[in-house]
Amino acid sequence: MMTINVGVLLAVIVVMRLRRRTQARSRVEERNTALFVLTLGIVIAPTPLGQGVFDLIQQLVSGVSQAGT
């Protein structure tokens, strides 16, 4: 069984989104990138809120991965 670290997954998404050219982005894409960065910051923050969000995202990811098998 393969596990996915949610923080690493979000970091990869952020890096991939930031590598795109700025001129090719729409406002919706900019807003989504900001949301991903904010979520990454909350996930890696050692606070109860960050841990709660981390647990929620982890449950969603495990539910999606179990539904795919």
N, CA, C and O atoms as a GROMACS GRO file, in nm:
protein
  276
    1MET      N    1   0.084  -0.118   0.000
    1MET     CA    2   0.000   0.000   0.000
    1MET      C    3   0.089   0.124   0.000
    1MET      O    4   0.185   0.132   0.076
    2MET      N    5   0.056   0.219  -0.084
    2MET     CA    6   0.134   0.341  -0.094
    2MET      C    7   0.060   0.454  -0.022
    2MET      O    8  -0.060   0.472  -0.040
    3THR      N    9   0.133   0.529   0.059
    3THR     CA   10   0.072   0.642   0.128
    3THR      C   11   0.121   0.772   0.066
    3THR      O   12   0.231   0.778   0.012
    4ILE      N   13   0.038   0.874   0.075
    4ILE     CA   14   0.072   1.005   0.020
    4ILE      C   15   0.076   1.105   0.134
    4ILE      O   16  -0.020   1.118   0.209
    5ASN      N   17   0.186   1.175   0.147
    5ASN     CA   18   0.197   1.281   0.245
    5ASN      C   19   0.127   1.404   0.186
    5ASN      O   20   0.167   1.453   0.081
    6VAL      N   21   0.023   1.452   0.254
    6VAL     CA   22  -0.058   1.561   0.201
    6VAL      C   23   0.025   1.689   0.186
    6VAL      O   24   0.008   1.762   0.089
    7GLY      N   25   0.114   1.716   0.280
    7GLY     CA   26   0.199   1.834   0.270
    7GLY      C   27   0.287   1.830   0.147
    7GLY      O   28   0.303   1.931   0.078
    8VAL      N   29   0.344   1.715   0.119
    8VAL     CA   30   0.430   1.701   0.001
    8VAL      C   31   0.347   1.714  -0.126
    8VAL      O   32   0.389   1.777  -0.223
    9LEU      N   33   0.228   1.654  -0.126
    9LEU     CA   34   0.140   1.664  -0.242
    9LEU      C   35   0.102   1.810  -0.270
    9LEU      O   36   0.107   1.853  -0.385
   10LEU      N   37   0.066   1.884  -0.168
   10LEU     CA   38   0.033   2.026  -0.186
   10LEU      C   39   0.154   2.106  -0.233
   10LEU      O   40   0.141   2.195  -0.317
   11ALA      N   41   0.272   2.074  -0.179
   11ALA     CA   42   0.393   2.144  -0.221
   11ALA      C   43   0.422   2.120  -0.369
   11ALA      O   44   0.462   2.213  -0.440
   12VAL      N   45   0.402   1.998  -0.415
   12VAL     CA   46   0.423   1.966  -0.556
   12VAL      C   47   0.322   2.042  -0.643
   12VAL      O   48   0.358   2.096  -0.747
   13ILE      N   49   0.197   2.047  -0.600
   13ILE     CA   50   0.094   2.120  -0.675
   13ILE      C   51   0.131   2.268  -0.684
   13ILE      O   52   0.119   2.329  -0.790
   14VAL      N   53   0.175   2.326  -0.573
   14VAL     CA   54   0.212   2.468  -0.571
   14VAL      C   55   0.329   2.495  -0.665
   14VAL      O   56   0.326   2.591  -0.742
   15VAL      N   57   0.430   2.411  -0.659
   15VAL     CA   58   0.547   2.430  -0.746
   15VAL      C   59   0.508   2.418  -0.892
   15VAL      O   60   0.553   2.498  -0.975
   16MET      N   61   0.426   2.320  -0.926
   16MET     CA   62   0.384   2.302  -1.064
   16MET      C   63   0.301   2.421  -1.113
   16MET      O   64   0.315   2.464  -1.228
   17ARG      N   65   0.216   2.474  -1.029
   17ARG     CA   66   0.133   2.588  -1.067
   17ARG      C   67   0.216   2.715  -1.080
   17ARG      O   68   0.188   2.798  -1.166
   18LEU      N   69   0.317   2.731  -0.996
   18LEU     CA   70   0.399   2.852  -1.000
   18LEU      C   71   0.499   2.852  -1.116
   18LEU      O   72   0.552   2.957  -1.152
   19ARG      N   73   0.526   2.735  -1.174
   19ARG     CA   74   0.619   2.728  -1.285
   19ARG      C   75   0.559   2.781  -1.415
   19ARG      O   76   0.633   2.815  -1.507
   20ARG      N   77   0.428   2.788  -1.422
   20ARG     CA   78   0.363   2.838  -1.543
   20ARG      C   79   0.390   2.986  -1.561
   20ARG      O   80   0.416   3.058  -1.464
   21ARG      N   81   0.385   3.031  -1.684
   21ARG     CA   82   0.406   3.172  -1.713
   21ARG      C   83   0.293   3.256  -1.655
   21ARG      O   84   0.177   3.215  -1.660
   22THR      N   85   0.326   3.370  -1.602
   22THR     CA   86   0.228   3.456  -1.538
   22THR      C   87   0.126   3.507  -1.639
   22THR      O   88   0.008   3.520  -1.604
   23GLN      N   89   0.167   3.535  -1.762
   23GLN     CA   90   0.076   3.589  -1.862
   23GLN      C   91  -0.032   3.489  -1.901
   23GLN      O   92  -0.139   3.528  -1.948
   24ALA      N   93  -0.006   3.361  -1.882
   24ALA     CA   94  -0.100   3.258  -1.925
   24ALA      C   95  -0.205   3.226  -1.818
   24ALA      O   96  -0.290   3.140  -1.841
   25ARG      N   97  -0.200   3.291  -1.704
   25ARG     CA   98  -0.291   3.260  -1.595
   25ARG      C   99  -0.414   3.349  -1.596
   25ARG      O  100  -0.408   3.468  -1.628
   26SER      N  101  -0.525   3.290  -1.559
   26SER     CA  102  -0.648   3.368  -1.543
   26SER      C  103  -0.663   3.405  -1.395
   26SER      O  104  -0.586   3.359  -1.311
   27ARG      N  105  -0.760   3.487  -1.366
   27ARG     CA  106  -0.784   3.526  -1.226
   27ARG      C  107  -0.825   3.407  -1.142
   27ARG      O  108  -0.787   3.397  -1.025
   28VAL      N  109  -0.901   3.317  -1.200
   28VAL     CA  110  -0.943   3.197  -1.126
   28VAL      C  111  -0.822   3.112  -1.092
   28VAL      O  112  -0.811   3.059  -0.981
   29GLU      N  113  -0.729   3.098  -1.187
   29GLU     CA  114  -0.607   3.021  -1.160
   29GLU      C  115  -0.523   3.086  -1.051
   29GLU      O  116  -0.468   3.017  -0.965
   30GLU      N  117  -0.514   3.218  -1.054
   30GLU     CA  118  -0.439   3.290  -0.950
   30GLU      C  119  -0.502   3.267  -0.814
   30GLU      O  120  -0.432   3.245  -0.715
   31ARG      N  121  -0.635   3.273  -0.808
   31ARG     CA  122  -0.706   3.253  -0.681
   31ARG      C  123  -0.686   3.110  -0.631
   31ARG      O  124  -0.665   3.089  -0.511
   32ASN      N  125  -0.692   3.012  -0.721
   32ASN     CA  126  -0.672   2.873  -0.681
   32ASN      C  127  -0.530   2.850  -0.630
   32ASN      O  128  -0.510   2.777  -0.533
   33THR      N  129  -0.432   2.912  -0.696
   33THR     CA  130  -0.294   2.899  -0.650
   33THR      C  131  -0.278   2.958  -0.510
   33THR      O  132  -0.213   2.899  -0.424
   34ALA      N  133  -0.338   3.073  -0.488
   34ALA     CA  134  -0.332   3.134  -0.355
   34ALA      C  135  -0.399   3.045  -0.251
   34ALA      O  136  -0.351   3.034  -0.138
   35LEU      N  137  -0.509   2.981  -0.288
   35LEU     CA  138  -0.578   2.889  -0.197
   35LEU      C  139  -0.491   2.769  -0.164
   35LEU      O  140  -0.484   2.726  -0.049
   36PHE      N  141  -0.422   2.713  -0.266
   36PHE     CA  142  -0.331   2.601  -0.242
   36PHE      C  143  -0.217   2.641  -0.149
   36PHE      O  144  -0.180   2.565  -0.059
   37VAL      N  145  -0.160   2.758  -0.170
   37VAL     CA  146  -0.050   2.805  -0.086
   37VAL      C  147  -0.098   2.826   0.057
   37VAL      O  148  -0.029   2.789   0.152
   38LEU      N  149  -0.215   2.886   0.074
   38LEU     CA  150  -0.272   2.906   0.208
   38LEU      C  151  -0.298   2.773   0.277
   38LEU      O  152  -0.267   2.757   0.395
   39THR      N  153  -0.354   2.677   0.204
   39THR     CA  154  -0.379   2.544   0.261
   39THR      C  155  -0.249   2.476   0.299
   39THR      O  156  -0.240   2.413   0.405
   40LEU      N  157  -0.147   2.489   0.215
   40LEU     CA  158  -0.017   2.430   0.248
   40LEU      C  159   0.038   2.491   0.376
   40LEU      O  160   0.092   2.420   0.461
   41GLY      N  161   0.025   2.623   0.391
   41GLY     CA  162   0.073   2.689   0.512
   41GLY      C  163  -0.001   2.642   0.636
   41GLY      O  164   0.060   2.623   0.741
   42ILE      N  165  -0.130   2.622   0.624
   42ILE     CA  166  -0.208   2.573   0.739
   42ILE      C  167  -0.172   2.429   0.772
   42ILE      O  168  -0.161   2.392   0.888
   43VAL      N  169  -0.153   2.348   0.668
   43VAL     CA  170  -0.122   2.206   0.690
   43VAL      C  171   0.011   2.189   0.761
   43VAL      O  172   0.024   2.106   0.852
   44ILE      N  173   0.111   2.267   0.721
   44ILE     CA  174   0.242   2.246   0.780
   44ILE      C  175   0.260   2.324   0.909
   44ILE      O  176   0.361   2.308   0.978
   45ALA      N  177   0.164   2.407   0.943
   45ALA     CA  178   0.173   2.482   1.068
   45ALA      C  179   0.144   2.388   1.185
   45ALA      O  180   0.048   2.311   1.182
   46PRO      N  181   0.227   2.395   1.289
   46PRO     CA  182   0.207   2.305   1.404
   46PRO      C  183   0.103   2.359   1.502
   46PRO      O  184   0.131   2.377   1.620
   47THR      N  185  -0.016   2.385   1.452
   47THR     CA  186  -0.124   2.435   1.537
   47THR      C  187  -0.238   2.335   1.534
   47THR      O  188  -0.244   2.250   1.445
   48PRO      N  189  -0.328   2.344   1.632
   48PRO     CA  190  -0.444   2.253   1.630
   48PRO      C  191  -0.528   2.270   1.502
   48PRO      O  192  -0.579   2.171   1.449
   49LEU      N  193  -0.541   2.393   1.453
   49LEU     CA  194  -0.615   2.415   1.329
   49LEU      C  195  -0.544   2.347   1.212
   49LEU      O  196  -0.607   2.281   1.130
   50GLY      N  197  -0.413   2.362   1.206
   50GLY     CA  198  -0.336   2.298   1.099
   50GLY      C  199  -0.347   2.147   1.105
   50GLY      O  200  -0.360   2.082   1.001
   51GLN      N  201  -0.342   2.091   1.225
   51GLN     CA  202  -0.355   1.946   1.239
   51GLN      C  203  -0.496   1.900   1.203
   51GLN      O  204  -0.514   1.792   1.146
   52GLY      N  205  -0.597   1.981   1.237
   52GLY     CA  206  -0.735   1.946   1.201
   52GLY      C  207  -0.756   1.946   1.051
   52GLY      O  208  -0.818   1.855   0.996
   53VAL      N  209  -0.704   2.048   0.984
   53VAL     CA  210  -0.714   2.055   0.838
   53VAL      C  211  -0.636   1.940   0.776
   53VAL      O  212  -0.681   1.879   0.678
   54PHE      N  213  -0.520   1.911   0.831
   54PHE     CA  214  -0.438   1.801   0.782
   54PHE      C  215  -0.514   1.668   0.792
   54PHE      O  216  -0.516   1.590   0.697
   55ASP      N  217  -0.577   1.643   0.907
   55ASP     CA  218  -0.653   1.520   0.926
   55ASP      C  219  -0.771   1.512   0.829
   55ASP      O  220  -0.800   1.406   0.774
   56LEU      N  221  -0.839   1.624   0.807
   56LEU     CA  222  -0.952   1.628   0.715
   56LEU      C  223  -0.907   1.596   0.572
   56LEU      O  224  -0.968   1.515   0.503
   57ILE      N  225  -0.799   1.660   0.528
   57ILE     CA  226  -0.748   1.636   0.393
   57ILE      C  227  -0.699   1.493   0.380
   57ILE      O  228  -0.718   1.429   0.277
   58GLN      N  229  -0.636   1.442   0.485
   58GLN     CA  230  -0.586   1.305   0.482
   58GLN      C  231  -0.702   1.206   0.469
   58GLN      O  232  -0.690   1.108   0.396
   59GLN      N  233  -0.812   1.230   0.539
   59GLN     CA  234  -0.929   1.142   0.528
   59GLN      C  235  -0.988   1.149   0.388
   59GLN      O  236  -1.028   1.047   0.332
   60LEU      N  237  -0.995   1.271   0.330
   60LEU     CA  238  -1.047   1.284   0.194
   60LEU      C  239  -0.961   1.211   0.093
   60LEU      O  240  -1.012   1.142   0.005
   61VAL      N  241  -0.828   1.225   0.107
   61VAL     CA  242  -0.737   1.158   0.014
   61VAL      C  243  -0.746   1.007   0.028
   61VAL      O  244  -0.745   0.935  -0.072
   62SER      N  245  -0.754   0.956   0.150
   62SER     CA  246  -0.764   0.812   0.169
   62SER      C  247  -0.897   0.760   0.117
   62SER      O  248  -0.903   0.650   0.062
   63GLY      N  249  -1.004   0.838   0.133
   63GLY     CA  250  -1.134   0.797   0.080
   63GLY      C  251  -1.133   0.790  -0.071
   63GLY      O  252  -1.189   0.697  -0.129
   64VAL      N  253  -1.070   0.887  -0.136
   64VAL     CA  254  -1.061   0.888  -0.281
   64VAL      C  255  -0.973   0.773  -0.330
   64VAL      O  256  -1.006   0.707  -0.429
   65SER      N  257  -0.861   0.748  -0.260
   65SER     CA  258  -0.772   0.640  -0.304
   65SER      C  259  -0.836   0.503  -0.283
   65SER      O  260  -0.813   0.411  -0.361
   66GLN      N  261  -0.918   0.488  -0.177
   66GLN     CA  262  -0.988   0.360  -0.156
   66GLN      C  263  -1.100   0.342  -0.257
   66GLN      O  264  -1.130   0.229  -0.297
   67ALA      N  265  -1.162   0.452  -0.298
   67ALA     CA  266  -1.269   0.442  -0.398
   67ALA      C  267  -1.214   0.401  -0.534
   67ALA      O  268  -1.285   0.341  -0.615
   68GLY      N  269  -1.087   0.434  -0.560
   68GLY     CA  270  -1.026   0.399  -0.688
   68GLY      C  271  -0.983   0.254  -0.698
   68GLY      O  272  -0.955   0.206  -0.808
   69THR      N  273  -0.977   0.183  -0.586
   69THR     CA  274  -0.932   0.044  -0.591
   69THR      C  275  -1.045  -0.053  -0.595
   69THR      O  276  -1.023  -0.174  -0.599
   0.00000   0.00000   0.00000
